[in-house]
Amino acid sequence: MAATLGYGAVAGQHVPDVINWFKDARDVAANSVGFRIAAISLAGQKEVSREEILTTAGVTGRASLLFLDADARVRA
């Protein structure tokens, strides 16, 4: 069954959708046990807006602190 689903995802070019689904599922699980990002403090945002910074960093309303890779976000 897993092989069939895997083949279907690859053949139908749904792999990015499946990966995003798993990322959302892990963030929901982490948020439910207390790793929700409650507040964000930004300084020096003169050239870009707060929304642009958060979008570039990949911080959404569903993102969890447990799976936020700050080092990778700084380089993005």
Predicted model as a PDB file, atoms N, CA, C, CB and O in Angstrom, pLDDT in the B-factor column:
MODEL        1                                                                  
ATOM      1  N   MET A   1       0.827  -1.182   0.000  1.00 94.00           N  
ATOM      2  CA  MET A   1       0.000   0.000   0.000  1.00 94.00           C  
ATOM      3  C   MET A   1       0.879   1.256   0.000  1.00 94.00           C  
ATOM      4  CB  MET A   1      -0.945  -0.007   1.211  1.00 94.00           C  
ATOM      5  O   MET A   1       0.624   2.198  -0.750  1.00 94.00           O  
ATOM      6  N   ALA A   2       1.921   1.260   0.853  1.00 91.00           N  
ATOM      7  CA  ALA A   2       2.820   2.418   0.929  1.00 91.00           C  
ATOM      8  C   ALA A   2       3.555   2.626  -0.393  1.00 91.00           C  
ATOM      9  CB  ALA A   2       3.835   2.239   2.074  1.00 91.00           C  
ATOM     10  O   ALA A   2       3.750   3.760  -0.831  1.00 91.00           O  
ATOM     11  N   ALA A   3       3.960   1.526  -1.024  1.00 94.00           N  
ATOM     12  CA  ALA A   3       4.657   1.637  -2.304  1.00 94.00           C  
ATOM     13  C   ALA A   3       3.745   2.232  -3.364  1.00 94.00           C  
ATOM     14  CB  ALA A   3       5.171   0.265  -2.760  1.00 94.00           C  
ATOM     15  O   ALA A   3       4.183   3.049  -4.175  1.00 94.00           O  
ATOM     16  N   THR A   4       2.491   1.834  -3.365  1.00 93.00           N  
ATOM     17  CA  THR A   4       1.522   2.364  -4.324  1.00 93.00           C  
ATOM     18  C   THR A   4       1.295   3.856  -4.105  1.00 93.00           C  
ATOM     19  CB  THR A   4       0.191   1.608  -4.214  1.00 93.00           C  
ATOM     20  O   THR A   4       1.269   4.635  -5.058  1.00 93.00           O  
ATOM     21  N   LEU A   5       1.133   4.247  -2.840  1.00 90.00           N  
ATOM     22  CA  LEU A   5       0.961   5.672  -2.536  1.00 90.00           C  
ATOM     23  C   LEU A   5       2.209   6.471  -2.905  1.00 90.00           C  
ATOM     24  CB  LEU A   5       0.637   5.865  -1.048  1.00 90.00           C  
ATOM     25  O   LEU A   5       2.110   7.570  -3.452  1.00 90.00           O  
ATOM     26  N   GLY A   6       3.380   5.917  -2.606  1.00 89.00           N  
ATOM     27  CA  GLY A   6       4.631   6.590  -2.955  1.00 89.00           C  
ATOM     28  C   GLY A   6       4.782   6.754  -4.456  1.00 89.00           C  
ATOM     29  O   GLY A   6       5.156   7.823  -4.939  1.00 89.00           O  
ATOM     30  N   TYR A   7       4.490   5.693  -5.188  1.00 92.00           N  
ATOM     31  CA  TYR A   7       4.572   5.759  -6.645  1.00 92.00           C  
ATOM     32  C   TYR A   7       3.589   6.789  -7.204  1.00 92.00           C  
ATOM     33  CB  TYR A   7       4.297   4.379  -7.257  1.00 92.00           C  
ATOM     34  O   TYR A   7       3.928   7.558  -8.104  1.00 92.00           O  
ATOM     35  N   GLY A   8       2.382   6.794  -6.668  1.00 91.00           N  
ATOM     36  CA  GLY A   8       1.375   7.756  -7.125  1.00 91.00           C  
ATOM     37  C   GLY A   8       1.797   9.190  -6.863  1.00 91.00           C  
ATOM     38  O   GLY A   8       1.563  10.071  -7.690  1.00 91.00           O  
ATOM     39  N   ALA A   9       2.424   9.429  -5.704  1.00 89.00           N  
ATOM     40  CA  ALA A   9       2.883  10.783  -5.374  1.00 89.00           C  
ATOM     41  C   ALA A   9       3.990  11.226  -6.319  1.00 89.00           C  
ATOM     42  CB  ALA A   9       3.376  10.847  -3.920  1.00 89.00           C  
ATOM     43  O   ALA A   9       4.009  12.369  -6.774  1.00 89.00           O  
ATOM     44  N   VAL A  10       4.918  10.308  -6.612  1.00 92.00           N  
ATOM     45  CA  VAL A  10       6.028  10.650  -7.513  1.00 92.00           C  
ATOM     46  C   VAL A  10       5.531  10.810  -8.943  1.00 92.00           C  
ATOM     47  CB  VAL A  10       7.128   9.572  -7.454  1.00 92.00           C  
ATOM     48  O   VAL A  10       5.873  11.786  -9.612  1.00 92.00           O  
ATOM     49  N   ALA A  11       4.737   9.871  -9.414  1.00 93.00           N  
ATOM     50  CA  ALA A  11       4.249   9.914 -10.793  1.00 93.00           C  
ATOM     51  C   ALA A  11       3.339  11.111 -11.028  1.00 93.00           C  
ATOM     52  CB  ALA A  11       3.507   8.626 -11.131  1.00 93.00           C  
ATOM     53  O   ALA A  11       3.357  11.709 -12.104  1.00 93.00           O  
ATOM     54  N   GLY A  12       2.553  11.458 -10.032  1.00 92.00           N  
ATOM     55  CA  GLY A  12       1.637  12.589 -10.169  1.00 92.00           C  
ATOM     56  C   GLY A  12       2.262  13.917  -9.787  1.00 92.00           C  
ATOM     57  O   GLY A  12       1.585  14.945  -9.772  1.00 92.00           O  
ATOM     58  N   GLN A  13       3.555  13.903  -9.477  1.00 94.00           N  
ATOM     59  CA  GLN A  13       4.310  15.097  -9.094  1.00 94.00           C  
ATOM     60  C   GLN A  13       3.672  15.801  -7.891  1.00 94.00           C  
ATOM     61  CB  GLN A  13       4.405  16.067 -10.282  1.00 94.00           C  
ATOM     62  O   GLN A  13       3.534  17.024  -7.868  1.00 94.00           O  
ATOM     63  N   HIS A  14       3.286  14.996  -6.892  1.00 93.00           N  
ATOM     64  CA  HIS A  14       2.678  15.516  -5.676  1.00 93.00           C  
ATOM     65  C   HIS A  14       3.631  15.499  -4.488  1.00 93.00           C  
ATOM     66  CB  HIS A  14       1.445  14.723  -5.345  1.00 93.00           C  
ATOM     67  O   HIS A  14       3.212  15.775  -3.364  1.00 93.00           O  
ATOM     68  N   VAL A  15       4.892  15.184  -4.711  1.00 93.00           N  
ATOM     69  CA  VAL A  15       5.853  15.080  -3.612  1.00 93.00           C  
ATOM     70  C   VAL A  15       5.954  16.386  -2.815  1.00 93.00           C  
ATOM     71  CB  VAL A  15       7.229  14.696  -4.157  1.00 93.00           C  
ATOM     72  O   VAL A  15       5.949  16.323  -1.586  1.00 93.00           O  
ATOM     73  N   PRO A  16       6.045  17.565  -3.442  1.00 93.00           N  
ATOM     74  CA  PRO A  16       6.084  18.797  -2.644  1.00 93.00           C  
ATOM     75  C   PRO A  16       4.838  18.980  -1.779  1.00 93.00           C  
ATOM     76  CB  PRO A  16       6.243  19.996  -3.556  1.00 93.00           C  
ATOM     77  O   PRO A  16       4.933  19.472  -0.655  1.00 93.00           O  
ATOM     78  N   ASP A  17       3.674  18.588  -2.291  1.00 93.00           N  
ATOM     79  CA  ASP A  17       2.440  18.693  -1.511  1.00 93.00           C  
ATOM     80  C   ASP A  17       2.470  17.753  -0.309  1.00 93.00           C  
ATOM     81  CB  ASP A  17       1.222  18.382  -2.392  1.00 93.00           C  
ATOM     82  O   ASP A  17       2.032  18.118   0.782  1.00 93.00           O  
ATOM     83  N   VAL A  18       2.983  16.552  -0.510  1.00 92.00           N  
ATOM     84  CA  VAL A  18       3.078  15.576   0.579  1.00 92.00           C  
ATOM     85  C   VAL A  18       4.054  16.076   1.640  1.00 92.00           C  
ATOM     86  CB  VAL A  18       3.525  14.191   0.041  1.00 92.00           C  
ATOM     87  O   VAL A  18       3.780  15.968   2.835  1.00 92.00           O  
ATOM     88  N   ILE A  19       5.179  16.616   1.214  1.00 90.00           N  
ATOM     89  CA  ILE A  19       6.174  17.154   2.161  1.00 90.00           C  
ATOM     90  C   ILE A  19       5.568  18.297   2.961  1.00 90.00           C  
ATOM     91  CB  ILE A  19       7.445  17.641   1.414  1.00 90.00           C  
ATOM     92  O   ILE A  19       5.742  18.350   4.179  1.00 90.00           O  
ATOM     93  N   ASN A  20       4.862  19.210   2.308  1.00 88.00           N  
ATOM     94  CA  ASN A  20       4.213  20.320   3.014  1.00 88.00           C  
ATOM     95  C   ASN A  20       3.155  19.828   3.986  1.00 88.00           C  
ATOM     96  CB  ASN A  20       3.584  21.284   2.020  1.00 88.00           C  
ATOM     97  O   ASN A  20       2.993  20.402   5.063  1.00 88.00           O  
ATOM     98  N   TRP A  21       2.427  18.764   3.621  1.00 91.00           N  
ATOM     99  CA  TRP A  21       1.424  18.206   4.513  1.00 91.00           C  
ATOM    100  C   TRP A  21       2.081  17.664   5.784  1.00 91.00           C  
ATOM    101  CB  TRP A  21       0.632  17.097   3.802  1.00 91.00           C  
ATOM    102  O   TRP A  21       1.585  17.885   6.889  1.00 91.00           O  
ATOM    103  N   PHE A  22       3.209  16.948   5.619  1.00 91.00           N  
ATOM    104  CA  PHE A  22       3.909  16.421   6.791  1.00 91.00           C  
ATOM    105  C   PHE A  22       4.474  17.545   7.659  1.00 91.00           C  
ATOM    106  CB  PHE A  22       5.034  15.483   6.355  1.00 91.00           C  
ATOM    107  O   PHE A  22       4.449  17.445   8.886  1.00 91.00           O  
ATOM    108  N   LYS A  23       4.983  18.611   7.042  1.00 88.00           N  
ATOM    109  CA  LYS A  23       5.485  19.752   7.813  1.00 88.00           C  
ATOM    110  C   LYS A  23       4.355  20.404   8.606  1.00 88.00           C  
ATOM    111  CB  LYS A  23       6.149  20.787   6.881  1.00 88.00           C  
ATOM    112  O   LYS A  23       4.535  20.751   9.773  1.00 88.00           O  
ATOM    113  N   ASP A  24       3.202  20.572   7.982  1.00 88.00           N  
ATOM    114  CA  ASP A  24       2.053  21.149   8.689  1.00 88.00           C  
ATOM    115  C   ASP A  24       1.615  20.247   9.837  1.00 88.00           C  
ATOM    116  CB  ASP A  24       0.880  21.377   7.720  1.00 88.00           C  
ATOM    117  O   ASP A  24       1.283  20.731  10.919  1.00 88.00           O  
ATOM    118  N   ALA A  25       1.614  18.930   9.602  1.00 92.00           N  
ATOM    119  CA  ALA A  25       1.199  17.984  10.642  1.00 92.00           C  
ATOM    120  C   ALA A  25       2.149  18.027  11.837  1.00 92.00           C  
ATOM    121  CB  ALA A  25       1.134  16.560  10.073  1.00 92.00           C  
ATOM    122  O   ALA A  25       1.699  17.989  12.982  1.00 92.00           O  
ATOM    123  N   ARG A  26       3.443  18.105  11.588  1.00 90.00           N  
ATOM    124  CA  ARG A  26       4.393  18.157  12.713  1.00 90.00           C  
ATOM    125  C   ARG A  26       4.274  19.480  13.463  1.00 90.00           C  
ATOM    126  CB  ARG A  26       5.841  17.962  12.211  1.00 90.00           C  
ATOM    127  O   ARG A  26       4.421  19.506  14.685  1.00 90.00           O  
ATOM    128  N   ASP A  27       4.012  20.581  12.755  1.00 89.00           N  
ATOM    129  CA  ASP A  27       3.830  21.865  13.427  1.00 89.00           C  
ATOM    130  C   ASP A  27       2.566  21.860  14.290  1.00 89.00           C  
ATOM    131  CB  ASP A  27       3.763  23.000  12.395  1.00 89.00           C  
ATOM    132  O   ASP A  27       2.564  22.406  15.394  1.00 89.00           O  
ATOM    133  N   VAL A  28       1.502  21.251  13.793  1.00 90.00           N  
ATOM    134  CA  VAL A  28       0.271  21.149  14.581  1.00 90.00           C  
ATOM    135  C   VAL A  28       0.533  20.340  15.849  1.00 90.00           C  
ATOM    136  CB  VAL A  28      -0.867  20.499  13.747  1.00 90.00           C  
ATOM    137  O   VAL A  28       0.079  20.709  16.932  1.00 90.00           O  
ATOM    138  N   ALA A  29       1.264  19.242  15.709  1.00 92.00           N  
ATOM    139  CA  ALA A  29       1.573  18.409  16.877  1.00 92.00           C  
ATOM    140  C   ALA A  29       2.435  19.175  17.875  1.00 92.00           C  
ATOM    141  CB  ALA A  29       2.289  17.115  16.445  1.00 92.00           C  
ATOM    142  O   ALA A  29       2.173  19.125  19.076  1.00 92.00           O  
ATOM    143  N   ALA A  30       3.453  19.880  17.402  1.00 91.00           N  
ATOM    144  CA  ALA A  30       4.326  20.649  18.293  1.00 91.00           C  
ATOM    145  C   ALA A  30       3.559  21.791  18.958  1.00 91.00           C  
ATOM    146  CB  ALA A  30       5.531  21.204  17.514  1.00 91.00           C  
ATOM    147  O   ALA A  30       3.752  22.055  20.145  1.00 91.00           O  
ATOM    148  N   ASN A  31       2.706  22.461  18.217  1.00 89.00           N  
ATOM    149  CA  ASN A  31       1.911  23.557  18.784  1.00 89.00           C  
ATOM    150  C   ASN A  31       0.961  23.052  19.862  1.00 89.00           C  
ATOM    151  CB  ASN A  31       1.118  24.268  17.683  1.00 89.00           C  
ATOM    152  O   ASN A  31       0.709  23.746  20.847  1.00 89.00           O  
ATOM    153  N   SER A  32       0.435  21.848  19.677  1.00 90.00           N  
ATOM    154  CA  SER A  32      -0.522  21.318  20.646  1.00 90.00           C  
ATOM    155  C   SER A  32       0.124  20.960  21.977  1.00 90.00           C  
ATOM    156  CB  SER A  32      -1.207  20.104  20.079  1.00 90.00           C  
ATOM    157  O   SER A  32      -0.567  20.873  22.992  1.00 90.00           O  
ATOM    158  N   VAL A  33       1.438  20.750  21.989  1.00 91.00           N  
ATOM    159  CA  VAL A  33       2.121  20.446  23.255  1.00 91.00           C  
ATOM    160  C   VAL A  33       2.879  21.652  23.807  1.00 91.00           C  
ATOM    161  CB  VAL A  33       3.086  19.282  23.062  1.00 91.00           C  
ATOM    162  O   VAL A  33       3.668  21.510  24.742  1.00 91.00           O  
ATOM    163  N   GLY A  34       2.647  22.842  23.236  1.00 89.00           N  
ATOM    164  CA  GLY A  34       3.175  24.061  23.834  1.00 89.00           C  
ATOM    165  C   GLY A  34       4.311  24.753  23.111  1.00 89.00           C  
ATOM    166  O   GLY A  34       4.937  25.642  23.688  1.00 89.00           O  
ATOM    167  N   PHE A  35       4.604  24.387  21.881  1.00 87.00           N  
ATOM    168  CA  PHE A  35       5.706  25.022  21.156  1.00 87.00           C  
ATOM    169  C   PHE A  35       5.223  26.047  20.127  1.00 87.00           C  
ATOM    170  CB  PHE A  35       6.541  23.962  20.464  1.00 87.00           C  
ATOM    171  O   PHE A  35       5.901  26.290  19.128  1.00 87.00           O  
ATOM    172  N   ARG A  36       4.065  26.643  20.365  1.00 86.00           N  
ATOM    173  CA  ARG A  36       3.532  27.667  19.467  1.00 86.00           C  
ATOM    174  C   ARG A  36       4.366  28.943  19.601  1.00 86.00           C  
ATOM    175  CB  ARG A  36       2.031  27.954  19.779  1.00 86.00           C  
ATOM    176  O   ARG A  36       4.794  29.294  20.700  1.00 86.00           O  
ATOM    177  N   ILE A  37       4.591  29.621  18.506  1.00 82.00           N  
ATOM    178  CA  ILE A  37       5.284  30.907  18.525  1.00 82.00           C  
ATOM    179  C   ILE A  37       4.263  31.940  18.968  1.00 82.00           C  
ATOM    180  CB  ILE A  37       5.909  31.268  17.113  1.00 82.00           C  
ATOM    181  O   ILE A  37       3.325  32.253  18.235  1.00 82.00           O  
ATOM    182  N   ALA A  38       4.449  32.471  20.178  1.00 80.00           N  
ATOM    183  CA  ALA A  38       3.463  33.377  20.762  1.00 80.00           C  
ATOM    184  C   ALA A  38       3.739  34.839  20.425  1.00 80.00           C  
ATOM    185  CB  ALA A  38       3.430  33.201  22.262  1.00 80.00           C  
ATOM    186  O   ALA A  38       2.803  35.620  20.258  1.00 80.00           O  
ATOM    187  N   ALA A  39       5.009  35.216  20.323  1.00 80.00           N  
ATOM    188  CA  ALA A  39       5.347  36.618  20.059  1.00 80.00           C  
ATOM    189  C   ALA A  39       6.652  36.684  19.275  1.00 80.00           C  
ATOM    190  CB  ALA A  39       5.463  37.426  21.386  1.00 80.00           C  
ATOM    191  O   ALA A  39       7.525  35.826  19.410  1.00 80.00           O  
ATOM    192  N   ILE A  40       6.760  37.716  18.459  1.00 77.00           N  
ATOM    193  CA  ILE A  40       7.968  37.942  17.665  1.00 77.00           C  
ATOM    194  C   ILE A  40       8.365  39.395  17.817  1.00 77.00           C  
ATOM    195  CB  ILE A  40       7.748  37.575  16.161  1.00 77.00           C  
ATOM    196  O   ILE A  40       7.531  40.292  17.703  1.00 77.00           O  
ATOM    197  N   SER A  41       9.630  39.621  18.073  1.00 76.00           N  
ATOM    198  CA  SER A  41      10.141  40.977  18.203  1.00 76.00           C  
ATOM    199  C   SER A  41      11.138  41.235  17.076  1.00 76.00           C  
ATOM    200  CB  SER A  41      10.802  41.196  19.595  1.00 76.00           C  
ATOM    201  O   SER A  41      12.095  40.481  16.904  1.00 76.00           O  
ATOM    202  N   LEU A  42      10.914  42.290  16.320  1.00 75.00           N  
ATOM    203  CA  LEU A  42      11.801  42.655  15.218  1.00 75.00           C  
ATOM    204  C   LEU A  42      12.323  44.067  15.445  1.00 75.00           C  
ATOM    205  CB  LEU A  42      11.068  42.552  13.852  1.00 75.00           C  
ATOM    206  O   LEU A  42      11.614  44.933  15.958  1.00 75.00           O  
ATOM    207  N   ALA A  43      13.576  44.283  15.054  1.00 75.00           N  
ATOM    208  CA  ALA A  43      14.167  45.617  15.155  1.00 75.00           C  
ATOM    209  C   ALA A  43      14.889  45.944  13.852  1.00 75.00           C  
ATOM    210  CB  ALA A  43      15.145  45.705  16.366  1.00 75.00           C  
ATOM    211  O   ALA A  43      15.435  45.055  13.199  1.00 75.00           O  
ATOM    212  N   GLY A  44      14.891  47.204  13.481  1.00 71.00           N  
ATOM    213  CA  GLY A  44      15.625  47.649  12.306  1.00 71.00           C  
ATOM    214  C   GLY A  44      14.954  47.333  10.982  1.00 71.00           C  
ATOM    215  O   GLY A  44      15.649  47.064  10.002  1.00 71.00           O  
ATOM    216  N   GLN A  45      13.669  47.355  10.918  1.00 64.00           N  
ATOM    217  CA  GLN A  45      12.942  47.012   9.701  1.00 64.00           C  
ATOM    218  C   GLN A  45      12.644  48.251   8.854  1.00 64.00           C  
ATOM    219  CB  GLN A  45      11.642  46.294  10.053  1.00 64.00           C  
ATOM    220  O   GLN A  45      11.481  48.580   8.617  1.00 64.00           O  
ATOM    221  N   LYS A  46      13.681  48.925   8.408  1.00 75.00           N  
ATOM    222  CA  LYS A  46      13.496  50.156   7.643  1.00 75.00           C  
ATOM    223  C   LYS A  46      13.352  49.903   6.145  1.00 75.00           C  
ATOM    224  CB  LYS A  46      14.657  51.090   7.887  1.00 75.00           C  
ATOM    225  O   LYS A  46      12.634  50.633   5.463  1.00 75.00           O  
ATOM    226  N   GLU A  47      14.023  48.883   5.629  1.00 81.00           N  
ATOM    227  CA  GLU A  47      14.012  48.625   4.193  1.00 81.00           C  
ATOM    228  C   GLU A  47      12.916  47.650   3.775  1.00 81.00           C  
ATOM    229  CB  GLU A  47      15.351  48.092   3.761  1.00 81.00           C  
ATOM    230  O   GLU A  47      12.430  47.714   2.645  1.00 81.00           O  
ATOM    231  N   VAL A  48      12.530  46.763   4.658  1.00 81.00           N  
ATOM    232  CA  VAL A  48      11.474  45.791   4.349  1.00 81.00           C  
ATOM    233  C   VAL A  48      10.447  45.795   5.473  1.00 81.00           C  
ATOM    234  CB  VAL A  48      12.064  44.361   4.149  1.00 81.00           C  
ATOM    235  O   VAL A  48      10.743  46.175   6.605  1.00 81.00           O  
ATOM    236  N   SER A  49       9.261  45.372   5.143  1.00 81.00           N  
ATOM    237  CA  SER A  49       8.179  45.385   6.134  1.00 81.00           C  
ATOM    238  C   SER A  49       8.238  44.141   7.028  1.00 81.00           C  
ATOM    239  CB  SER A  49       6.809  45.467   5.430  1.00 81.00           C  
ATOM    240  O   SER A  49       8.933  43.171   6.727  1.00 81.00           O  
ATOM    241  N   ARG A  50       7.503  44.197   8.113  1.00 80.00           N  
ATOM    242  CA  ARG A  50       7.412  43.070   9.042  1.00 80.00           C  
ATOM    243  C   ARG A  50       6.886  41.824   8.324  1.00 80.00           C  
ATOM    244  CB  ARG A  50       6.498  43.427  10.237  1.00 80.00           C  
ATOM    245  O   ARG A  50       7.388  40.721   8.539  1.00 80.00           O  
ATOM    246  N   GLU A  51       5.878  42.002   7.475  1.00 82.00           N  
ATOM    247  CA  GLU A  51       5.289  40.885   6.750  1.00 82.00           C  
ATOM    248  C   GLU A  51       6.302  40.238   5.807  1.00 82.00           C  
ATOM    249  CB  GLU A  51       4.066  41.352   5.968  1.00 82.00           C  
ATOM    250  O   GLU A  51       6.342  39.014   5.689  1.00 82.00           O  
ATOM    251  N   GLU A  52       7.118  41.049   5.135  1.00 82.00           N  
ATOM    252  CA  GLU A  52       8.136  40.508   4.236  1.00 82.00           C  
ATOM    253  C   GLU A  52       9.186  39.716   5.003  1.00 82.00           C  
ATOM    254  CB  GLU A  52       8.804  41.634   3.449  1.00 82.00           C  
ATOM    255  O   GLU A  52       9.646  38.676   4.531  1.00 82.00           O  
ATOM    256  N   ILE A  53       9.564  40.196   6.171  1.00 78.00           N  
ATOM    257  CA  ILE A  53      10.542  39.492   7.007  1.00 78.00           C  
ATOM    258  C   ILE A  53       9.989  38.143   7.444  1.00 78.00           C  
ATOM    259  CB  ILE A  53      10.919  40.340   8.241  1.00 78.00           C  
ATOM    260  O   ILE A  53      10.677  37.127   7.353  1.00 78.00           O  
ATOM    261  N   LEU A  54       8.750  38.134   7.918  1.00 80.00           N  
ATOM    262  CA  LEU A  54       8.151  36.885   8.392  1.00 80.00           C  
ATOM    263  C   LEU A  54       7.931  35.899   7.246  1.00 80.00           C  
ATOM    264  CB  LEU A  54       6.824  37.170   9.095  1.00 80.00           C  
ATOM    265  O   LEU A  54       8.110  34.694   7.423  1.00 80.00           O  
ATOM    266  N   THR A  55       7.551  36.396   6.091  1.00 80.00           N  
ATOM    267  CA  THR A  55       7.367  35.526   4.931  1.00 80.00           C  
ATOM    268  C   THR A  55       8.688  34.904   4.502  1.00 80.00           C  
ATOM    269  CB  THR A  55       6.752  36.305   3.768  1.00 80.00           C  
ATOM    270  O   THR A  55       8.751  33.705   4.233  1.00 80.00           O  
ATOM    271  N   THR A  56       9.738  35.708   4.436  1.00 78.00           N  
ATOM    272  CA  THR A  56      11.054  35.202   4.067  1.00 78.00           C  
ATOM    273  C   THR A  56      11.557  34.179   5.074  1.00 78.00           C  
ATOM    274  CB  THR A  56      12.047  36.348   3.950  1.00 78.00           C  
ATOM    275  O   THR A  56      12.188  33.191   4.699  1.00 78.00           O  
ATOM    276  N   ALA A  57      11.280  34.412   6.339  1.00 76.00           N  
ATOM    277  CA  ALA A  57      11.717  33.496   7.401  1.00 76.00           C  
ATOM    278  C   ALA A  57      10.851  32.248   7.474  1.00 76.00           C  
ATOM    279  CB  ALA A  57      11.699  34.204   8.743  1.00 76.00           C  
ATOM    280  O   ALA A  57      11.216  31.287   8.151  1.00 76.00           O  
ATOM    281  N   GLY A  58       9.717  32.242   6.794  1.00 75.00           N  
ATOM    282  CA  GLY A  58       8.841  31.086   6.812  1.00 75.00           C  
ATOM    283  C   GLY A  58       7.999  30.977   8.065  1.00 75.00           C  
ATOM    284  O   GLY A  58       7.510  29.898   8.399  1.00 75.00           O  
ATOM    285  N   VAL A  59       7.829  32.088   8.759  1.00 80.00           N  
ATOM    286  CA  VAL A  59       7.029  32.096   9.987  1.00 80.00           C  
ATOM    287  C   VAL A  59       5.592  32.419   9.614  1.00 80.00           C  
ATOM    288  CB  VAL A  59       7.584  33.127  11.029  1.00 80.00           C  
ATOM    289  O   VAL A  59       5.293  33.497   9.101  1.00 80.00           O  
ATOM    290  N   THR A  60       4.703  31.459   9.883  1.00 79.00           N  
ATOM    291  CA  THR A  60       3.285  31.632   9.613  1.00 79.00           C  
ATOM    292  C   THR A  60       2.523  31.477  10.919  1.00 79.00           C  
ATOM    293  CB  THR A  60       2.785  30.615   8.548  1.00 79.00           C  
ATOM    294  O   THR A  60       3.122  31.244  11.969  1.00 79.00           O  
ATOM    295  N   GLY A  61       1.229  31.603  10.856  1.00 78.00           N  
ATOM    296  CA  GLY A  61       0.405  31.416  12.031  1.00 78.00           C  
ATOM    297  C   GLY A  61       0.406  29.987  12.538  1.00 78.00           C  
ATOM    298  O   GLY A  61       0.026  29.732  13.681  1.00 78.00           O  
ATOM    299  N   ARG A  62       0.834  29.044  11.692  1.00 81.00           N  
ATOM    300  CA  ARG A  62       0.864  27.636  12.076  1.00 81.00           C  
ATOM    301  C   ARG A  62       2.261  27.150  12.437  1.00 81.00           C  
ATOM    302  CB  ARG A  62       0.312  26.792  10.961  1.00 81.00           C  
ATOM    303  O   ARG A  62       2.400  26.031  12.930  1.00 81.00           O  
ATOM    304  N   ALA A  63       3.298  27.945  12.210  1.00 83.00           N  
ATOM    305  CA  ALA A  63       4.675  27.512  12.463  1.00 83.00           C  
ATOM    306  C   ALA A  63       4.903  27.278  13.950  1.00 83.00           C  
ATOM    307  CB  ALA A  63       5.674  28.551  11.932  1.00 83.00           C  
ATOM    308  O   ALA A  63       4.337  27.975  14.792  1.00 83.00           O  
ATOM    309  N   SER A  64       5.744  26.284  14.267  1.00 84.00           N  
ATOM    310  CA  SER A  64       6.050  25.997  15.663  1.00 84.00           C  
ATOM    311  C   SER A  64       7.508  26.325  15.947  1.00 84.00           C  
ATOM    312  CB  SER A  64       5.749  24.522  16.000  1.00 84.00           C  
ATOM    313  O   SER A  64       8.360  26.250  15.062  1.00 84.00           O  
ATOM    314  N   LEU A  65       7.776  26.681  17.174  1.00 82.00           N  
ATOM    315  CA  LEU A  65       9.130  27.007  17.596  1.00 82.00           C  
ATOM    316  C   LEU A  65      10.031  25.784  17.549  1.00 82.00           C  
ATOM    317  CB  LEU A  65       9.120  27.594  18.997  1.00 82.00           C  
ATOM    318  O   LEU A  65      11.227  25.910  17.287  1.00 82.00           O  
ATOM    319  N   LEU A  66       9.481  24.608  17.796  1.00 83.00           N  
ATOM    320  CA  LEU A  66      10.259  23.376  17.839  1.00 83.00           C  
ATOM    321  C   LEU A  66      10.934  23.077  16.501  1.00 83.00           C  
ATOM    322  CB  LEU A  66       9.368  22.214  18.237  1.00 83.00           C  
ATOM    323  O   LEU A  66      12.064  22.592  16.475  1.00 83.00           O  
ATOM    324  N   PHE A  67      10.258  23.360  15.403  1.00 82.00           N  
ATOM    325  CA  PHE A  67      10.800  23.028  14.084  1.00 82.00           C  
ATOM    326  C   PHE A  67      11.281  24.243  13.294  1.00 82.00           C  
ATOM    327  CB  PHE A  67       9.761  22.303  13.287  1.00 82.00           C  
ATOM    328  O   PHE A  67      11.551  24.125  12.099  1.00 82.00           O  
ATOM    329  N   LEU A  68      11.392  25.391  13.925  1.00 78.00           N  
ATOM    330  CA  LEU A  68      11.901  26.589  13.254  1.00 78.00           C  
ATOM    331  C   LEU A  68      13.423  26.539  13.243  1.00 78.00           C  
ATOM    332  CB  LEU A  68      11.394  27.888  13.954  1.00 78.00           C  
ATOM    333  O   LEU A  68      14.051  26.552  14.301  1.00 78.00           O  
ATOM    334  N   ASP A  69      14.012  26.484  12.070  1.00 73.00           N  
ATOM    335  CA  ASP A  69      15.471  26.442  11.930  1.00 73.00           C  
ATOM    336  C   ASP A  69      15.959  27.874  11.707  1.00 73.00           C  
ATOM    337  CB  ASP A  69      15.913  25.494  10.741  1.00 73.00           C  
ATOM    338  O   ASP A  69      16.031  28.347  10.573  1.00 73.00           O  
ATOM    339  N   ALA A  70      16.288  28.546  12.792  1.00 70.00           N  
ATOM    340  CA  ALA A  70      16.666  29.961  12.724  1.00 70.00           C  
ATOM    341  C   ALA A  70      17.936  30.165  11.905  1.00 70.00           C  
ATOM    342  CB  ALA A  70      16.863  30.525  14.131  1.00 70.00           C  
ATOM    343  O   ALA A  70      18.053  31.163  11.193  1.00 70.00           O  
ATOM    344  N   ASP A  71      18.886  29.241  11.991  1.00 72.00           N  
ATOM    345  CA  ASP A  71      20.127  29.393  11.243  1.00 72.00           C  
ATOM    346  C   ASP A  71      19.869  29.344   9.740  1.00 72.00           C  
ATOM    347  CB  ASP A  71      21.127  28.306  11.643  1.00 72.00           C  
ATOM    348  O   ASP A  71      20.441  30.134   8.989  1.00 72.00           O  
ATOM    349  N   ALA A  72      19.030  28.444   9.303  1.00 65.00           N  
ATOM    350  CA  ALA A  72      18.703  28.356   7.874  1.00 65.00           C  
ATOM    351  C   ALA A  72      17.893  29.565   7.429  1.00 65.00           C  
ATOM    352  CB  ALA A  72      17.927  27.063   7.575  1.00 65.00           C  
ATOM    353  O   ALA A  72      18.024  29.996   6.283  1.00 65.00           O  
ATOM    354  N   ARG A  73      17.055  30.127   8.306  1.00 59.00           N  
ATOM    355  CA  ARG A  73      16.222  31.279   7.969  1.00 59.00           C  
ATOM    356  C   ARG A  73      17.063  32.527   7.798  1.00 59.00           C  
ATOM    357  CB  ARG A  73      15.164  31.506   9.041  1.00 59.00           C  
ATOM    358  O   ARG A  73      16.734  33.373   6.965  1.00 59.00           O  
ATOM    359  N   VAL A  74      18.135  32.670   8.555  1.00 60.00           N  
ATOM    360  CA  VAL A  74      19.003  33.846   8.448  1.00 60.00           C  
ATOM    361  C   VAL A  74      19.679  33.874   7.098  1.00 60.00           C  
ATOM    362  CB  VAL A  74      20.054  33.858   9.565  1.00 60.00           C  
ATOM    363  O   VAL A  74      19.889  34.951   6.541  1.00 60.00           O  
ATOM    364  N   ARG A  75      20.022  32.738   6.565  1.00 56.00           N  
ATOM    365  CA  ARG A  75      20.722  32.658   5.277  1.00 56.00           C  
ATOM    366  C   ARG A  75      19.796  32.781   4.092  1.00 56.00           C  
ATOM    367  CB  ARG A  75      21.472  31.368   5.180  1.00 56.00           C  
ATOM    368  O   ARG A  75      20.257  32.970   2.967  1.00 56.00           O  
ATOM    369  N   ALA A  76      18.494  32.676   4.319  1.00 51.00           N  
ATOM    370  CA  ALA A  76      17.534  32.691   3.203  1.00 51.00           C  
ATOM    371  C   ALA A  76      17.428  34.037   2.558  1.00 51.00           C  
ATOM    372  CB  ALA A  76      16.178  32.263   3.671  1.00 51.00           C  
ATOM    373  O   ALA A  76      16.664  34.207   1.608  1.00 51.00           O  
TER     374      ALA A  76                                                      
ENDMDL                                                                          
END                                                                             
